[in-house]
Amino acid sequence: MSLWLVRGGNVLSGTVTVQGSKNAALPILAATLLVEEPVELTNCPMIRDTENMVKILRSLGCTVKREGDALIVDSRTASDFVLPTALSGELRSSIFLLGSVLSRFQAADAPYPGGCEIGNRPIDLHLLGLKALNAEVEERGGHIRCTGGNLRGAVVDLGYPSVGATENVMLAACRAKGTTTIRNAACEPEIVDLQNFLCACGFRVKGAGTPAIVIDGVKKGHGVSYRVMPDRIVTGTYLLAGAITGGDVTVTGTQPETVDPLLNKLTECGCLVTMRDDSVRVKAPKRVRTVGFTETRPYPGFPTDLQPQLFSLLSVADGTSVVTENVFENRFRHAQELKKMGAINRILDRTAIITGVERLHGASVTAHDLRGGAALVLAGLSAEGETRILYAERIERGYERMDSVIGSLGGSITRKEESIGKEDERRRTGELPV
Ligand code: UD1
């Protein structure tokens, strides 16, 4: 288990360059299977989720090399269509490989993602999309087996704009016969990045960023060097880290328009926001004011992946705020942890009522998930005293060297590895509740 000690009280200021986007890199890595030539991906973040995806690609037979911020993937050597259970269990996005593995090998075998039951984390839309493209899908014993010797273009209506399902259908459709139209597609910037990558490889995809994506199947793509887009969630997290400490933080190498919903909130909070071409600066007052009502929505709505971090900021804002989580059912686990630090909040189903306090205090808290963990780091930075974050390795799934980035802004995070007992290990794997 990784334990992070966050020392609170320092005002963060300075400039950081943001890492490449996790949620763009993962489907693009999956897409390399469609390209039977070497592909170079620059600005590919060095985080647990990409490292796990690399392990999965290697287990399928791909050759993958890391050179600085680049990953070079050669999928010519890939030969297996069975996704490894142990690794896929750690990485929900292994499900994104279903479409590309199926397209490449006319078959794909994957465990249910995240080791979860389908009821908890449904993938019905992924499967609906693949079936529409003429794949046969069998669900048995915790595994999904797809076969599709004859993938054909079709109209796929997603019902809900699921990011992963949109990406999976795009990947399966690239080499299918004929034209595929995805209706009600997710509009997230990472979908646009996937389209840009696919087009750079010679595939024919258009419409990403709108609810209608059209893919004309082509037989094969070609190798390319491609730069992954900057991470908008990490951008937002560091801007919020500045804001919660009353600081002045600039994030460069980013696409400011992709964090617009957050910037609107920060302005409403009393921060001064300045946007340039590829950078954004947020100068915060000593204590922000409340923002009334926030609800998470698919893009261009407020992102669910920044809800926990905003929650931390609102926990020390002047006044009462209301946050509704519309995208995921169970995404307020940080609320309980923040209470241990003196926060005042009440959860009513999908809505949180947060009464800001003047100051949080350090406590021993648990990072239940990636963004919830990041929220605790932010809270710890603003709190009085030391915050101990248990299971902080979950934060490393998505943030590259967060301790040194925060350190460069004047914050203090010390990482420690702690050995954990059997019971804790069972908690970590989800066998016991945390
Ligand atoms: C992606 C992002 C994740 C982000 C989320 C929403 C990656 C690797 N992850 O996750 O960081 O929080 O988008 O912006 O890009 N759903 C179904 N059936 C399905 C699929 C999804 O009911 O077949 C539901 C989910 O349970 C959830 C909602 O749709 O309630 C949104 O999920 P989705 O957009 O698919 O998120 P992910 O692609 O898993």
Residues whose N, C-alpha, C, O or C-beta is under 5 A from the ligand:
A	BS01	UD1	N23 L26 S93 P122 I123 D124 L125 H126 P161 S162 V163 G164 A165 T304 D305 V327 F328
